[in-house]
Amino acid sequence: MKFTVAGDSHGSGVFGVIEELPSGVSLSIEKIDRQLQRRQKGYGRGQRMKGEEDRAIVKSGLWKDLTTGAPLLIEIENKVSSAEKSVRSIPRPGHSDYAAWTRYKLNDLAVYAERSSARWTAALTAIGSVASQILQELGITLCSSVIAIGKVSCERPTGTEWISRNCGSPVFCHDEIAYREMLKEIDTANELGETLGGRFVVIADGIPAGTGGYGSLFERLDSRIGKHFMAIPSVKGIFIGNPDVSLRGGEYHDKLYIKDGIVFRQTNNAGGIEGGISNGERIVVEASVKPIPSLRRGISSVDLSDLNETKTPYVRSDTTAVPAAAIVGESMLALLLLEAILERFGNGDFCSIKRRVKDESIPHWNDGFGEEHDR
């Protein structure tokens, strides 16, 4: 399976493509639109999101709401046009403006903002919802929660009760006390003309043990997660599992136990991945998001047209995009996990894939391979 996105921030729209999907999967456009609305709504979003009405338009790959095995192409139309008419020559520190100009040499920094804008994450969210729907049919669920905005933070969620609770939070945080403080933090930053970063966690439950591999460096699930999550705008770092590496090995590593013939663990510090392969526990990914580089109060910069020091002009933006980034994180994890699962269980028709996943049992030590090898 392959996936990509295209389109400009203020062009006709943004587009998401998934190739090599299995055929016969029933997709709900309503569920895709619901995820798109979640991405738009987080508290701290800017004026642009009030003008957009993100809806998924499937251009190919569906027949009577079923996937056909052909490339699936989804368009999200842009409703809001660019407010910038003049050439922009003052780069925003923290954005791609200056670095991209040194590479591509086009003398209008707005060009780079079109591609580097987080607007393309609408397309990723749409195709990520497709992946989530397929995973759900396989018994795999994904959820996210914001665990820090600015200086306000909370503990990661435990159990499954938080999954429904965080839907009522304007910042998609499972902790009611923390999210109310996060709202105040955002309001204060907005008054100051500042922006905020933070952290979110994404959890995948039900991933079959043995997904991923070590046949190549980038077959590893953790390698895929690092590669794909670092592509999310403003994400500056990730951690899989428990980030408290001050623990000694005897405390950190998840001990194995046996009960009724089943191997189990009491902890999940590894975050569901060992040696690049899923171990049957929940996959837990935490990501750190930097503050948005477009500040209403401006920040010191240089006008590249005359090389004079100046302040950046204000380009409309969010106060924080951490809640939206959490939704994008769900989509990214869904896509890369589906990719790994299809590599393992094959593609083609979805009924056959479901049967293979269901029939996959926990391997036994005396499965016959060892005896044959000993000969």
N, C-alpha and C positions, 0 to 999 in steps of 0.2 A: 504494500500500500504506500502511496505517496500523496503528500498534500502540500499546497502552497497558497499564497494569497497575492493579489495584485490590485492595482488601482491607486488613485491619488486622493489626497485628503479633501480637495475641493473640485475634483473632476466629476464625471457623471455618476460614479459610484465606486464601491470596492467589491472585490470578487474573491471567492474562495473555491478551490478545486480539490477534490479527492479522487485519486485514481485507484483502480484495482479493488474497489469495494465488492463485497459479496453480493450476489443477486438475491432477490426475494425478501429483502428487509422492508417492513412497513414503517414508513417515516411519518411523523406528525410535524407539519409546518407550524402548527400552533405552538408546539413545544420549543421549536427553534426561535420563534418570535418572542416567547416568554423569556428565554435566555438573553435575547438581544435587549429586551426592556430592562432586565436586571442590570446589564452592563451600563445602560444609560443612566440609571436612577440614583446611584450611590450619593449620599450626602457629601457636599463639597464639590460637586460637578459645576462646570461653568455654563455660560449662556448658550454655547453652541448646542448642547444636548437638549435644550428646551425647544430648539428649532428642528432637530432631527426626529424622524418617525421611522426608526429602523424596522424593516420588514424583510423577510427572506423571499426572494424571487428565484425559484428553481428554473434554470435555463436548460438543463439537460441531465440525463441520468435517472429520471423517474418515469415510470409508466403505471398509471392508476395507483399512485402513491407507493409503489414498490420500486426498490432499486433494481437496475437492470444489469449491473456489472460494468456498464459504461462509465466514463468519468462523470462525476456529479459536479455541476457548476452552479454556484449560488451567487446572486448579485444582491447587494444592499445599496439602494440608491442614496445619493447625497442630496439633501434638500437645501442645505445652507451653503451659500457661495462664499468665496474668500472676501474678507473685509479689506484686504491689502490690494491697492492699485499701483502704488509706486514701487520702484525697485528697492529692495531692502539690502543694506550693506553693513549693518551693525549686528554681529553675531551674538547670540545669547550664550553665556558660559553655562556649560552643562548640557547644551543641546548639540545636535550634529552640525549646526551651521558652519562653524569655522573648520572643523576637521573635514567635513564633506567638501567644502570649497577648495581646500588644499588638494583634494583628490580629483574632483570632477571639473573644476575651473570654470563653472558657469557663473557669471557675475550677477546673480540675483539669489540671495539666500533663501528666498521663498520657495525656490525649486526644491531645496533639500528638505524643507519643512513638509512639503507635500508627501514625500516618501517616508520620512522619519516620524511623521505625526502618528499618534496612537490610533488614528481613525481606522487604520487597517485591521485593528483588533476586532472590529465589528464583523468582518468577514471570517476571522479566525473563530470567533464565538459561534457563528452560524454553523461552520463545518464541525466545530467541536461538539455542538449539540447533536449533530448527526452521529458522531462517534459515541457520545454518551448514551444515546438511545439504543445503539447496537450493543454496547456493553451491558446495558440494563437487561436486555434480552438474555444475556449470558449470566445474569445474576451478579453483576458488578455495579456498584454505585459509587458516585463521587460527590463530595461536598467540600465547601471551603468556609473559612471564617477569618475575618480580620482580627489580628491579635495585638496590633500596635498602630497608633497614628500619632505622630509627633512624640511627645514625652509620655503619653498615656498608653499603658499596655496591660495585658492580662495573661493568665495562664492559657495554655492550649486546651481545647475542649477534650473531654474524656467521654467515653460511652457514645451512645447514638442519639440521646435526647436532644442534643444541641442542633441537630439537623433541621428540625422544624422550628426551633426557637429563633435561630438567627435570621429567618425570613422576615421577622417583624422589625428587625433593627435597620435603621436608615444607613448604617455603615457596615451591615452584614457581619456584625460581631455577635458571638453567642453569649457573651457576658453582659447582662443588663446594666450592672453598675458601671463597668468599663465603657460601654458604648455611649452612655450619657455624658461621661467625661470627655470622650472623643468628640462629641458634638460641640462641646464648649471649646475644646482645643482648635477645632476647625473654624469656629466663629471668631475666635481671637486672631488667628492667622489671617483670616479674610479682612478683618478690620485693619490689620497692619500692612496689608498688601503683600503678604508672604505666602509661601506654599509649604506643604508638609509631606513627608514620606512616612514609611511605616513597614509593617510586616503582615503577611498573611500565611495561612497554612491550608494546604489541600490534602484531603485524605481519600484514598481509593480502597474500598472494601470488597472482598470477594475475588481478588486476583488469584487465578490458579497458581499453586506453587510450581516452580520450574519454568516460568516465563522469563524470557531474556536468555542470555548465554555468555560464554567466554570465548566463543570461536573467533571473534575479532574484538578489537578494543571497543568498537562502537555498537556491538551487539548487546553490550551490557546495559541493563535498564538504568543504572545510575549515570552512565555516560550519556544516554539519550536524554534523561531528565536535565542534566547540566546543560547540554547543547540547546535544547528547546526552551527551557525556562529563561536562559540568558538572552533569548531573542525577544522576550516580552519587554516592551518599552519601559524604561526606568528601573528594571530589576538589576540589582548590582551584586547579588549573591544568593546562594541557596544552601540549604542543609537538609539532608535526608536523615530522618530519625531524630534522636535526642541530641541537641547541640551542646549539652553539658559534657564536654570531653575532659573535664577535670576529674571525672570519676576514674577509678582504677579499673583495670581489665576485669577483675572478678565481680565488680559491681555493674559494669557497663554491658558486657556481652550477655545476650539473652539465653539463659540456661535451658537445656532440653529436659523434659520429663516425659513419663509414659503413664497413661491411664486408659484402661480398657483396650489396650493394644494400639492406642493412638498417641503419636508424638505431639506434645504441645509445649507452649512457653507461657510464663507468667508475666513477661515484660516484652516490650517491642522497641528497645533502644536502637536497633538496626533500621527501623523504619520500613520493615518488610522486604529488605533487599540485602542479600549476602553474596559477595563475589559476583555482583552484577546480575544476579538471578533472584526472582521473587521466592520467598520462603513460606508463603501462605498466610503471613500476617498482613495487617493493613499497611499499605504504602503511605508514608507520611512525608510530605515535602513542605518545607518552610522557605519563604522567599522574602528578601529585603528589598524595599522599593525606595529609591531616592526621591527627594522633593522635586516637583516639576520646575523646570528651568525658566519658565515665563513668569516673571514677578511683576505685579502691578506697580510696585514701588521702584522698579528698575534695579540694575546692578552694573558695576563698572565694566566697560568694554572698550572696543576700538572700532572706529568707522573705517572699514577697509578701503573705502573710496578715496580718503584723504589722509589716512593713518593718524588721525587725531583721537585722543582719548575722549570718551563720552559715556553716557548711560544708555542702557538698552531701552528701546521703546516698548510699550506694553502691547503684547499680542494676546488676544483673549485666550484664557486657559482656565483650568480647574484650580481650586485651592488644594485639593488632594484627589488623586486617582487611585488610592490604595483599594477602596471597595471594588472599583471596576477591574483593577488588576487581579483581584481574587477570582472574579468570574472568568477572566481570561486564563488564569492559572488552571481552573477546572477544565477548560476547553483544551488547553495544551496537554495536560496530563491524559485526558481522554483520548486524544489523537495518538499520542506516542504509545499508550498502552494497547490501543486497538491495533496499531501497526505491529507491535511485538506479538500479540496474540495471533494475528493472521499469519505471521511468519511461522509460528509454531504449529498451528492447526490447519493451515491452508486457507484458500479462499474458494471461489466458485459459488455454489448455492449455499444459502445461509442455514438451511435445515441440516445439511451434512456437517457444517461447522459446529452447530449446537450439539449434535450427537457426539462429535469427537471430544468436545470440551466436557460433556457430561460423562462420557465413558472413560475419560482419563482418570485413573486411580492412583493412589499413593503407591509408589514402587516398593516392592519387597526386596529384601537383600538377596534372597534366593530365587530371583526371577529367571534364572537360567543362563544369563549372560556370563556370570562369574564361572559357572561350571564349564561352559564352552571355552572360555578364555584359558582356564587352567590346563585344558588339554594341549 
